Amino acid sequence: MKLQELTNQYSKHKNIAKIIDAIEKTERNKIHLKGLYTSAASLFIYALQKHAGTSNLIILPDKEKAAYFFNDLQNIDKTKNKLFFLASSFKKDFSKLSDIKLSE
């Protein structure tokens, strides 16, 4: 099966319309998807994004799963439009690093 056929199948899924309706009813939504494994989650989110046309923040449990998810979305969406990978919100204290020397 070709990628285009697969994304079309996901676009026709009955839950896509339900989620889009939920998104349109309020400004902020928290939606938790269960039962989507491996690339199925990426395909579902791609189909949702394609129909809804809204910005989405996807939070995954760890960096490795997020990287795989991001890679899947990049491969599905060949335009690579508006896809960002925010690996961590961990802030480093650079003032304590003595190895870094700033050149003037």
Buried (B, 14 or more C-beta within 10 A) or exposed (E): EEEEEBBEEBBEBEEBEEBBEEBEEEEEEEEEEEEEEEBBBBBBBBBBBBBBEEEEEBEEEEEEEBEBBBEBBBEBBEEEEEEEEEEEEEEEEEEEEEEEEEEE
